[in-house]
Amino acid sequence: MIPLSMVFLLFLIYAFLGWCMEVCVALHDEKKLINRGFLIGPICPIYGVGVVLMQILLYRYMDDPVVLFVMAVLVCSFLEYFTGYIMEKLFKARWWDYSHKKFNINGRICLDNLVAFGVLALFVMYLGNPFFLNVFSKINIVLLNVVAVILCILLIIDVCISFKIINGFKHVTNSVKKDNTEEITKRVREMLINRGGLYKRLVSAFNFETSEMYLKELTAKVKTNINKAVLSLEEEKNKKIKEITKEYNSRIDDIKRKFDGQKNNSSKRKQKTKEKDEVKENKVKKTDNNKNKEIK
């Protein structure tokens, strides 16, 4: 059983080595030094957590490198995906994005990185961990415990301060009333850098470009959904108008037919009345003619 202090020191060592690797990758891609990581200190905790999980969960597979490789890929993929997911939910931003790479899942993990993590896991399990644990075993356990406690306290302070500052990114973003994503990103970056100190350090690690891309994607999706909703409403509106128009025309036709029927009936009654009047008038004339003949 490995002492807890040694496990914690392993976590810090690999978190620091992971930070070094991230800085080197950023230097290669961006051609400039970028202080990567979520915390103020030079560590990337996800690497340390990954190594500790492998040491605890995968030690039983040391006899089979192939199985160890596959299990390491699974552990790393789970850890990286859900770490990215949780950080996005907490801070509404992304610290890494693989959406431009092939075989990625929601931009949080990709096949290239997972294969690389599998290879690194073999190096860590067969060479790295045995070396560091051997060095730790030669140091007095009391001294190790004291060093581990001091570093743990510093880490907790770092996490609290960093969390407070990064969480403030959301409030700064909310204070910028802009519709254009590029303007928002630019303004938030300027506001945080102007605060100086720890804010400036975390701005350099905070992936605004990735978050900008993420916000643009969300904005595009929202606009698409709005357009679909508007189009659906327009179609529904036109359908309703057609139905109302059809019903209106139908009622107008019924009214016209009734009116025409009443008009025809009135014409017939007038015609009959006229015919009756003509018959009466003829009778009167005949009567008058007969009377005139009798008088003569």
C-alpha positions in Angstrom: 0.0 0.0 0.0 1.5 3.3 -1.1 1.4 6.0 1.6 -1.1 8.9 1.0 1.7 11.5 1.1 3.5 9.7 -1.8 0.3 9.5 -3.8 -0.2 13.2 -3.3 3.4 14.0 -4.3 3.0 11.8 -7.4 -0.1 13.9 -8.3 1.8 17.2 -8.0 4.8 15.9 -10.0 2.7 14.8 -12.9 0.5 17.8 -12.7 3.6 19.9 -13.1 5.0 17.8 -15.9 1.6 18.0 -17.6 1.7 21.8 -17.3 5.2 21.8 -18.9 3.9 19.6 -21.8 0.9 22.0 -22.3 3.3 25.0 -22.4 5.5 23.3 -24.9 2.6 22.4 -27.1 1.3 26.0 -27.0 4.7 27.3 -27.8 4.8 25.0 -30.9 1.3 26.0 -32.0 1.2 29.7 -31.1 4.9 30.5 -31.4 4.8 32.1 -27.9 4.9 31.2 -24.3 1.4 30.7 -22.8 1.0 30.0 -19.1 -1.5 27.2 -19.4 -3.7 25.7 -16.7 -6.7 26.4 -14.6 -4.7 27.3 -11.5 -2.4 30.1 -10.7 0.5 27.8 -10.0 2.4 25.9 -12.7 0.3 22.7 -12.6 -2.5 21.1 -14.6 -4.4 19.0 -12.1 -6.0 16.7 -14.7 -2.7 15.1 -15.5 -2.0 14.4 -11.8 -5.5 13.0 -11.3 -5.1 10.8 -14.4 -1.8 9.3 -13.1 -3.2 8.7 -9.6 -6.2 6.9 -11.1 -4.0 4.8 -13.3 -1.8 3.9 -10.3 -4.8 2.9 -8.2 -7.1 1.3 -10.9 -4.6 -0.2 -13.5 -1.8 -1.6 -11.4 -3.3 -5.1 -11.7 -2.9 -4.9 -15.5 0.9 -4.4 -15.3 1.6 -7.9 -16.7 -0.2 -7.2 -19.9 0.9 -4.0 -21.8 -1.9 -4.3 -24.4 -4.7 -4.5 -21.8 -2.9 -1.7 -19.8 -2.9 0.5 -22.9 -6.6 -0.1 -23.6 -7.6 0.5 -20.0 -5.5 3.7 -19.8 -7.2 5.0 -22.9 -10.6 4.4 -21.4 -9.7 6.0 -18.1 -8.1 9.0 -19.8 -11.1 9.5 -22.1 -13.6 9.3 -19.3 -11.5 11.8 -17.2 -10.9 14.3 -20.0 -14.4 14.2 -21.3 -16.2 14.8 -17.9 -13.6 17.2 -16.7 -14.2 19.3 -19.8 -18.0 18.9 -19.4 -18.0 20.0 -15.7 -15.8 23.0 -16.4 -18.0 24.1 -19.2 -21.1 23.9 -17.0 -19.4 25.7 -14.1 -17.7 28.5 -16.0 -19.5 28.6 -19.4 -16.2 28.3 -21.2 -13.8 25.7 -22.7 -10.1 25.2 -21.8 -9.6 22.9 -24.7 -11.5 22.1 -27.9 -10.8 19.2 -30.4 -13.8 20.0 -32.6 -11.5 20.8 -35.5 -9.9 17.3 -35.3 -11.2 14.0 -36.7 -12.8 11.4 -34.5 -13.7 13.8 -31.7 -16.7 13.6 -29.3 -18.3 17.0 -28.7 -14.9 18.6 -29.0 -13.9 17.3 -25.5 -11.9 14.3 -26.5 -10.3 13.0 -29.7 -8.7 9.8 -30.9 -5.2 11.4 -31.5 -4.9 12.5 -27.9 -6.3 9.3 -26.4 -3.7 7.2 -28.3 -1.0 9.6 -27.0 -2.3 9.3 -23.5 -2.2 5.5 -23.8 1.4 5.5 -24.8 2.3 8.0 -22.0 0.4 5.7 -19.5 2.8 2.8 -20.4 5.8 5.1 -19.8 4.3 6.3 -16.5 3.4 2.9 -15.2 6.5 1.0 -16.2 9.2 3.8 -15.8 7.9 7.0 -14.2 6.0 5.8 -11.2 8.6 3.1 -10.1 11.3 5.8 -10.4 9.5 8.4 -8.3 8.2 5.9 -5.7 11.8 4.5 -5.3 13.1 8.1 -4.7 10.3 8.7 -2.1 11.1 5.5 -0.3 14.6 6.7 0.4 13.3 9.9 2.1 12.1 10.0 5.7 8.4 9.4 5.8 7.9 12.2 8.4 9.6 14.7 6.1 7.5 13.5 3.2 4.3 14.0 5.2 5.3 17.5 6.2 6.2 18.5 2.6 2.9 16.9 1.4 0.8 18.8 4.0 2.5 22.2 3.2 2.0 21.7 -0.6 -1.6 20.5 0.0 -2.4 23.7 1.9 -0.8 25.8 -0.9 -2.8 23.9 -3.5 -6.1 24.4 -1.6 -5.4 28.2 -1.4 -4.5 28.2 -5.1 -7.8 26.4 -6.0 -9.9 28.8 -3.9 -8.3 31.9 -5.4 -8.3 30.6 -8.9 -12.0 29.4 -8.6 -13.0 32.9 -7.4 -11.2 34.7 -10.2 -12.3 32.3 -13.0 -15.9 32.4 -11.7 -15.6 36.2 -11.9 -15.2 35.8 -15.7 -18.9 35.1 -16.0 -19.8 38.3 -14.1 -17.5 40.3 -16.3 -19.0 38.8 -19.4 -22.5 39.5 -18.1 -21.5 43.2 -17.6 -20.7 43.6 -21.3 -24.0 44.3 -23.1 -23.0 43.4 -26.7 -24.6 41.2 -29.3 -21.4 40.6 -31.3 -19.4 37.7 -30.0 -16.1 39.1 -31.2 -16.7 42.4 -29.4 -17.7 40.6 -26.2 -14.6 38.5 -26.2 -12.4 41.4 -26.9 -14.0 43.6 -24.2 -13.9 40.8 -21.6 -10.2 40.2 -22.3 -9.4 43.9 -21.9 -11.4 44.3 -18.7 -9.7 41.3 -17.1 -6.2 42.2 -18.2 -6.7 45.8 -16.8 -7.3 44.3 -13.4 -3.7 43.0 -13.4 -2.2 40.6 -11.0 -3.7 37.1 -10.9 -6.4 38.1 -13.4 -3.8 38.7 -16.0 -2.1 35.4 -15.4 -5.4 33.5 -15.7 -6.4 35.4 -18.8 -3.2 34.1 -20.5 -4.4 30.5 -19.7 -8.0 31.1 -20.4 -8.8 30.0 -24.0 -10.8 33.0 -25.2 -10.4 31.9 -28.9 -12.0 28.5 -28.1 -14.7 30.1 -26.0 -15.4 32.5 -28.9 -15.8 29.6 -31.3 -18.0 27.9 -28.8 -20.2 31.0 -28.4 -20.4 31.5 -32.1 -21.6 27.9 -32.5 -24.2 28.4 -29.8 -25.3 31.7 -31.4 -25.6 30.0 -34.8 -27.7 27.2 -33.3 -29.9 29.7 -31.5 -30.4 31.8 -34.7 -31.2 28.6 -36.7 -33.7 27.5 -34.1 -35.3 31.0 -34.1 -35.5 31.1 -37.9 -37.1 27.7 -37.8 -39.6 28.8 -35.2 -40.4 32.0 -37.2 -40.8 30.0 -40.4 -43.0 27.5 -38.6 -45.1 30.4 -37.2 -45.3 32.0 -40.6 -46.5 28.7 -42.1 -49.0 28.3 -39.3 -50.1 31.9 -39.7 -50.6 31.5 -43.5 -52.4 28.2 -43.0 -54.8 29.9 -40.5 -55.3 32.8 -42.9 -56.2 30.4 -45.7 -58.6 28.5 -43.5 -60.3 31.8 -42.3 -60.4 33.1 -45.9 -61.9 29.9 -47.1 -64.5 29.9 -44.4 -65.2 33.6 -45.0 -65.7 33.0 -48.8 -67.9 30.1 -48.0 -70.1 32.2 -45.8 -70.2 35.0 -48.4 -71.3 32.5 -51.0 -74.1 31.2 -48.7 -75.3 34.7 -48.1 -75.3 35.5 -51.8 -77.2 32.4 -52.6 -79.8 33.2 -49.9 -80.0 36.8 -51.2 -80.4 35.6 -54.8 -83.1 33.2 -53.7 -85.0 35.9 -51.8 -84.6 38.3 -54.8 -86.0 35.6 -57.2 -89.0 35.0 -54.8 -89.7 38.7 -54.6 -89.6 39.0 -58.4 -92.0 36.0 -58.7 -94.4 37.6 -56.2 -94.3 40.9 -58.1 -95.0 39.1 -61.4 -98.0 37.2 -59.9 -99.4 40.4 -58.4 -99.0 42.2 -61.8 -100.7 39.3 -63.5 -103.6 39.4 -61.0 -103.9 43.2 -61.5 -104.0 42.7 -65.3 -106.8 40.1 -64.9 -108.8 42.4 -62.7 -108.3 45.3 -65.1 -109.5 43.1 -68.0 -112.6 42.0 -66.1 -113.4 45.6 -65.3 -113.0 46.6 -69.0 -115.2 43.7 -70.1 -117.9 44.7 -67.6 -117.8 48.3 -68.8 -118.1 47.3 -72.4 -121.1 45.1 -71.6 -122.8 47.9 -69.8 -122.2 50.3 -72.8 -123.8 47.7 -75.2 -126.9 47.4 -73.0 -127.4 51.1 -72.8 -127.2 51.4 -76.6 
